[in-house]
């Protein structure tokens, strides 16, 4: 992966995160709510995350880790360094809001012994389950992605005759919704493994710009909704009710990345540094923003507030998410050291573990 393309992936990550945050803040401003309900930009941003995740995780597995131990360690370190504090904060918000509103504690807080393993084991969307930490619906996508990480790891690093039967068993254990969105994630994997076409810069610029225009045309014309209404009817897939439309948006995203990969993206060094610092905070922002929004709604209940109210809530939430991201980044090495100590007690773990590299796209995927 070239530094130029790596930086562009960071831009995609930052933009997608901001779109998700703005979409979930729709309750604070009616015009934003109407726009989001019509065009679903937050859903499309999650689709972009899935394609991006497939590409980056495949690159990590094949170009950097190249060993199941390092692959597992890097994935676990990155995920749990943010997931653990995010779950803790979600449960805290779930305890505080009933105190403000006079309601009862939600059921997960009454059975933490049961729900904490589900959350931290990323089992919330396996089989018939549909569980996410309270006030943290975006967690569903992490449930999906962690299982995709495991499937890819077994497929790449598994040995012997049990390799593909193990992959098959993992797929059987997945809920239909997880299987339905697996092709979106695999689009990124295929792009990374295949390498994409080698277009000349003029052609690549034409394709990159064309995919953006095509996406706008799809949304303005309601093509994604029309595809499912005519061909499938309404298909519910973890909030992605437009399944064929989801595949269309994912294909446009993959094609866009294939084109940008043939170009040279080189903003000024100061801008590039700002992009990378912002991208390092996106994972925490993704997992912390909705509990903060729900807490703000409980403290300042204005369902159809003005633009100023919306701006204050969004700006304050982004600031707090950024602080959470800084803290989790600072403690990431501590999580890694703890996982290394635990892993070395397991049979077959080697004594040497590669250090965390610098300068690669951060985030869960």
GIBELRA-V225197 format. One record per helix or strand. SS is the DSSP state (a for helix, b for strand). FROM is the first residue (numbers start at 0). TO is the last residue. If there is no record, write none. Layout:
# GIBELRA-V225197
{{SS,FROM,TO} {SS,FROM,TO}}
This chain:
# GIBELRA-V225197
{{a,2,23} {a,25,27} {a,29,38} {a,40,64} {a,67,100} {a,106,109} {a,111,119} {b,125,125} {a,138,156} {a,161,172} {b,173,173} {a,175,193} {a,200,219} {a,222,230} {a,242,259} {a,268,278} {a,281,298} {a,306,329} {a,331,342}}
